[in-house]
Amino acid sequence: MIIDQWPQDGETLRFAAIDVGTNAARLLLSMVYFDEGKPVFKKVGLYRIPLQLGDDVFKTGFISDKKKENLLNTMLAYSYLRSEE
């Protein structure tokens, strides 16, 4: 996302960040508003789903089809959470 112009005081932006690691996928939802021209970040939600992708990778060098499906389902669930905020 490219922001051409930051919002003015009183306006807000919504941000979502996803971190996929060897053990879990996390979703951070934040609101950013501006007070006297300075950004203020407020955490709206933090979600963590244990996926244990590393188990397969460390044993076989690959992620199993089941764990890929779990990851895709997690991303789908995160998309629903993001749209609800």
Stockholm file with secondary structure:
# STOCKHOLM 1.0

chainA/1-85         MIIDQWPQDGETLRFAAIDVGTNAARLLLSMVYFDEGKPVFKKVGLYRIPLQLGDDVFKTGFISDKKKENLLNTMLAYSYLRSEE
#=GR chainA/1-85 SS CCCSSCCCTTCEEEEEEEEECSSEEEEEEEEEEEETTEEEEEEEEEEEEECCHHHHHHHHSSCCHHHHHHHHHHHHHHHHHHHHC
#=GC SS_cons        CCCSSCCCTTCEEEEEEEEECSSEEEEEEEEEEEETTEEEEEEEEEEEEECCHHHHHHHHSSCCHHHHHHHHHHHHHHHHHHHHC
//
